[in-house]
Amino acid sequence: MTKEILYVKIAKILEDQILSETLRIGDKLPSIRSVQKIYDVSLNTVKLAFLELESKSLIESRPKSGYYVSKTSQRKCALPSISKPETCQNESDPEDLISKVFDTLHYKDIRQFSLGVPDPSFLPIAKLNKGVIKTIRNLEGSGTAYEPLEGSLNLRRNIAKWSLVLEGKITEDDLITTSGAMNAIFNCLMAVTKRGDTLAIESPVYFGIIQIAKAMGLNVIELPTHPVTGVDIEALKKVIHKINACCFISNFSNPLGSLMPEETKKELVQLLTYHNIPLIEDDLYGNLYFGTSRPKPCKAFDEAGIVMWCGSVSKTLAPGYRVGWVAPGKYKEKILRQKLIQTISTPPLYQEVIADFLENGRYDHHLRGFRQKLHTNCLKYQRAVEEYFPENTKISQPQGGFVLWLELDNRIDTAQLYDVAVKQNISFAPGRMFTQHDQFNNCMRLNFALKWDESLENDLKRLGTIVKNAL
């Protein structure tokens, strides 16, 4: 454990020097023996640190010469534009496009850059399988009995234990289990809105949130959103009198990967508390941070119970288990009544499997390795796009999660481009999917939680060629 922490720490120090250009392209790094003496560690620890930097393409080895800052270490492409959705824009339903993308998901020969799930090789499947067998043996009725309405006590207790970032504000009594995060969001919207109410969201935003809102007869206001810092609070203030509820992904939004600063989260919660407007917070990606610590959710600053904190293990452990939860604050009784009507209870088997993994499966160890792979992949994707896509391509700089947002030349329509790419067995998510308006037509979302190899890099190169040919 100590060795692992030391090599990661040394790698992070050198990475920060490279990204800040203290160490510039072509600069020679101190020798392995020099670094060993500076930090008083073993040679092997330093080698692991250098290997970590090599895996991210930040440094390169030159035979009989040493290590140098790689030519690909510095970002070339600009960030995507800050979104500026017009509230008076005509709506343009993207459902047909969404269906077209989802229709390709069962084809094994198509490269699924469009998916929002991690590659199975990144997941602790063997341990989860053992957990299933263990749970069936130990669970009353082998999982055939009803659970309490709130959901598995064991799972809720372990979620509360793992919610250290909330500093003890959440207990098992504050949580209700759901069938994934989308079910949690749906129940939250059911509890705090009625047909004709208005919901404020980010733009672009995960398409499922728009679909739920429209199915419920809600009006949706898309707010300007920065690709790094997230939703524009000043824009929210201007329309606050129209809003009945908000739904934001404050940590590593999908699809931008933006992270709302802590001060902005505090300001947002204070603003909504003053106006008594509920905030549905989708914190699905919160544990997949690339920095040194997990960012707090808005729920950490909630004193009045207006924040409905939603999460699941779909992005970290098991997408198909559909195990999620919500800490609904003062709306708990409404959520419980809805759950009773809808499902009576949540299936117990997979709840207990996840509870067992959280308690005994070394979840922290799994997450550390997973985050490292995602961060490395993110950097490799960004460099591949810089190398293989047109020079004016803009790329997001996610600080966590596993989706990348590209803004292409204005002449490109990614909905049309999608049809060309699928014929070459490449699927991505066109930008039009992430809005109710006619915008983001020249954008696309790519999933970088896929196993990096020569074949995947070649597919990114082919996708870049498709984009170039469209100009």
N, C-alpha and C positions, 0 to 999 in steps of 0.2 A: 504493500500500500504506500509506504514511504517513498520507495523508488518511483512509483507511478506519479505521485504528487510532485516530486522533484523534477522529473523530466518534463512534465506538462508545464510546470512553472517556468523552467528555463526556456522551453520552446515558445511560451507566450511572451516572455521578455524580448526574445529575438524577433518574433513576429511583429510585436508592437514597434520595434525599431525599424523594421523593414517598411511597415505600412505608413509610418510617420516620415519615412525617407531619411531617417538618421543614418540607416544603412541603405545605400542607393543601388540601383541596377548595376551589376558588374563589380560591386565592392566585395572584397574578400572578407569572409568571416574569421574571427579568431580561431586558431586551431583547436582541435578536440582537447588536447592536453592543456591549452591555455584556459579554456572554459572550465575544465576539470579543476584547475587550481583556483580559479576565481570563485567558484561556488562550493569548493571542497566536497566534491561528489566523485563517484566512481566513473571510470571511462565509459562503462556500459550505459550509465545514466545519460551521459552527454551524447553518446551514439543514438540512444532512443530519442532524445530531443531533436537531433539533426534529422533523424529518419522521419519524425513527425513533420518537420518543416519541408522535407523533400516530398512527402506524400501530398502536401498542399501546393506543390510546385513553387514554393517561395524561394528555395535555394536549389543549387545544382552542384554536383560533385565533378571536379575536373581532375583526371588522373595525375598523380604525383604533384599536384598543385594545391589541393584543398577544396574548401566549399566557398561558393560565391552566390550573391543575390541573383536570382534568376531573372532573365529578361521578361518573363511573364508575370513577375511579382506585382507589378503596378497596374492598377485599373486604368483602362483606356476609355471606356464608354461612359457617357453621361447617364444620370439617373432619369427615370421616366418623369414625365410632366406631372405637376400637381393637378389633380382632377378638378374640373370646373363644371359640374353638372348644372344645367339650367332647370329650375323648378317648373318652368313653363313648357319645357320640351314635350313633344308628343311621345307617348309611350310606344314601344316597339317590342312586342313579345318575343323573347328568344327561345321559347319552349321547343320549337321544331329543331333548332340548332342543338339544344341540350340533348334531346332525344337521339339526334344523329350521332353525337359523340358517344353517348352511353350504349348505343346499339353495337359499337365495335368492341366493347369490353370483353366479350367472351371469345374473341379471336386471339389465339395464342401466338400467331405469327406477326402480330402488329405491335410495334414498339409503343407502349402506352405512356408517353409523356403527359397524357391528359389526366391520368388517374391521380386522385388525392390520397393514396394509401402507400405505405412503405413496402419495399420489396420484402418477400417472405424471408430472404436470407438475413435481413436485419433484425428479425424477431426471434425471441427465445422459444421457438415452437416446441422443442423437445421437452423443456421444463414445463411448459403449459400442458402438454399431453400427459406428463406424469401427474400434474395437478388434477386433470380431469379424472384419471383413474382413482387417485387418492380421495377426491371429493365424492365420487359415486359410492365408494366403500363406506365413507363416514357420514354422509348426509342422510338425514331421515328420509326414508322412502326412496333413497337413491336419487333424490331431486324431484320427486313427483308431487310433493306436498306444496300447498300454498305458502308463500312467504308473507311476512307482515306487510301491510300496505306501504310502509315507508321503504321497504326493501331489506335486504340482508343486513342484520345488525353487525355481523363480522366485517362485511365490506364497508359499511358506513364508518365503522370505528377505524378501519385501516386508512380510508380516504382522509378522515380527520387527522390521523397521525401524520400522514404524508403531506398535509397542507401546512407545513411549517412556515411557509411564506406569509400565512395569514396570522401568525403569532398567537395561536390558541383561540382565535375568534370563532372557529368552527368546531363543533362537537358532532358526535353521531346523531344527536337529536335534531340538528339543524339541516340534515341531508335527507334527500329522497332519491332513490335510484330510478333510473329511466332506461329506455331502450336506445341508448346512444345519446349523443349531444343534441342531435336534431330533434329527437323526441322531447328532450328537456326544453329546448327553445320553443317548440310548438306549444307545450304545456304552459310555459311562461306567458306567451302571447295570448293564449286562451284565458289566462287568469287576469290579465291586466288591460285587455283591449276588447272592443266590440266592433262589429261591422261599421265602417264609416270613419273610424278613428285613424289617426295619422301616426306613422312610425318613422323615426329618423334612423338612417343607417349610413355606413361609409359608402364611398364610391371610388373604385369598383368594390364589389362585395361578393361573398360566396353566394352563388346563384340560388342555393337551397333556401336561404333566408327570404329572398324576394318571392320565390314560389310559394312559400308558406303564407307570407303576408298577403299576397294576391288571392290565394285560395280562401283566406279568411275575410276578404272584402275590405282590407285595410288600404288606406292611402299611404304611399311611401315617398318620403323626401330623402333624396341622396345628397349627402353633404360633401363639399370639397375635402380631399384627403391627400396628405403629403406622403410620398413613398417611403419616407424614413420615420416621421413622427406621428403619422396617422391622422385621424379626423380633425378638422379645423373647428375648435371650440367657439371661436368668434362667429363663425358662420352659423353654428347651432344657436347661439344667443339671439341672432337676428330672427330666427323662426320659432323660438321656444314657445311663443304663445299659441302656435298651431299644433304642438307636439303632445301626444298622449303617452308615448313610450319611446325608448331608444333601445337599439340593439347594436352593440359594437364588439369587435374582436380587438381588445386593447393590446394583447401580446401576440405579435407576429401574425398580423392579419392575413387572411386568405382573400385575394391573391397577391397583395403587395409585399407582405412580409414586414410591414411597418410595426414599430414599437412605440406606443404612446408614452412619453416621459412621465415620471412619477408625479411631478408637480402638476402636469396636465390632468392626470387621473384624479388627484385631490380636488382640483378646481372643478372638474366635471361632476364629481360626486356632490360637492357643495352646491353647485348650480342646480342639479336635478333634485337634491334634497329640499332646497328652498322652494322649488316649484312643485314639489311632491310628484315628480315624474319618475316612474320605475325605469331602471336600467337593466336590460337583459345582457349579461356579459358572457360571451362565448370565449372560454379560456382553454380551448382545445389544444393549443400548441404551446402553452406556457412552460412546460417542462423541457421543451426542445430549444433551449437558448444556447447561443454560441459564446456568450460572455462568461464572466466568472461566477455569476450568481443568477438565480431565477428571479425574474422581475415580478413585483407584486401585482396582483390583479386589482381592479377598482374596488372589489369587495373588501380589501384590507382597510379602506378608508370610509367604509359605510357604517355610520352610527345609528341611522334611522331605519335600517332594514329595507331600503328601496332597491338595493342591488341584488339581482337574481343570478348567482354565479353558477354557470353551467360547465361541465367537463365530461371527459370520457377517456377510455384507454384505446380508442380506435386508431389514434395516430402513434401510439407508443408500444402497444402490446398485441392487440387482437382486434382488427377491424370488424371481423365477422361475428364476434361475440356479442356485439351491440350492448355493451355495458357502459352506462353513463350515469350522471347524477346532476342534481341541482341543489344549491343552498338558497332557497327562495325568500329568505328574510321574512318580512311580515305577511307574505302571500302564501305561506306554507299550507294553511288549511284549505285554501282554494285549490292548490295543486293536488293535495291529497284527495279531495272530493272528485276532481277530474280523473285522477288515476283510477279511483275505485270504479267510476263509470266506464272508463275506456278498457282497462285490462285486468281489474281486480288486484293483480299483483304482477311483479316482474319475475320471469323464469329464474329459479334459484341456482341452477347448476353452474352457469358461467359466472354468476356473481361470486359464488364461493371459490371458484377456481382463481379468479382475479384477486380475491381477498387473501387466499393462501399465497399467491405469488408476491403480493405486496408485503406480506408478513415474513415469508421464508425464502423468496426467490431472488433476493439481492437486487431489488428493483433499482437501487441507486447505481449499482455496478453496471447493470444493463443500460441505463440511461446515459451514463458517462461514455460508454463505448458507442452507443447509438448517436449521441450528439457529435462525437468526433467524426464519425463517418459522414454525417450530414454536412458538417462544416467543410470537411475536405471536398465532398462532392459539390457543394455550392461553389467553392472557389474554382474547381475544375470546369464546371458548367460555364461559369462566367468567362473563363479564359477561352473555352471552346467557342462560345458565342462571339467573343471579340475577334477570334481568329477566322471563323468560318462564315459569319453573317456579314451583311453590309456594314460599312464603317459608321453610318449614322444610326445604327441600332442603339437604343437606350435600354439599360439593364437595371433592375432593382438591386438593392443591396440588403437582403434580408438579414436580420440579426438573430434569426431563429426560424423554426418551422422547416418546411421542405418544399416550398414552391417559389418559382422565379417568374417575375413579370417582365416581359419584353415589350417595348414600344418600337414599332418598325416605321419605315418611311410612310408618310401620309397617303401615298398612292396605293398602298397594299391593303387589300381586304382579306383578313385572315379567315373569314367564313368561307370565302371562295378558295383561299389557299388550302384550307383543310381538305377539301375534296381532292385536290391534287396530291397532297401528302398521303392521304389514306390509300390512294392507288399505289403508292410506293411503300405501303405498310408502316407508315408513321402517323401516330395520332397525337394531337395536342389540344389544348382547350382554347378556342378562339375568344378574344376579349369581349365580344358582344354578349357572351353568356353571363357576364358579371355585372349587368346593369339592366334597368327597365327601359332605358332610353336608347336612342340611336347614336351610340358613342363607343369608344374603344375598339372601333372596327379595324384599326391597324395594330392591335395588341394581341398577345398570346400569353398563356400561362403554361409553364413547364414544371413537371414534378422531378425534383432531383434526388428523391429517396429511392433511387434505383441502383443496382450494383454496377459500379463503374468498371468497364473493360473496353477492349479495343472495338468490339462490336457496337457498344453504346456510343463511343466517341465518333465512330463512323456514321452512325445514324444522326447524330447532331450535325455532322459535316454535311450529310445529304439534305437535312432540313434547311441548313444555311444556303445550300445551292438552290433549293426550291424557292427560297425567299429572293435570292439574287435574280433568278430567272423570271420572277414575277415583276421585276422593275422594268 
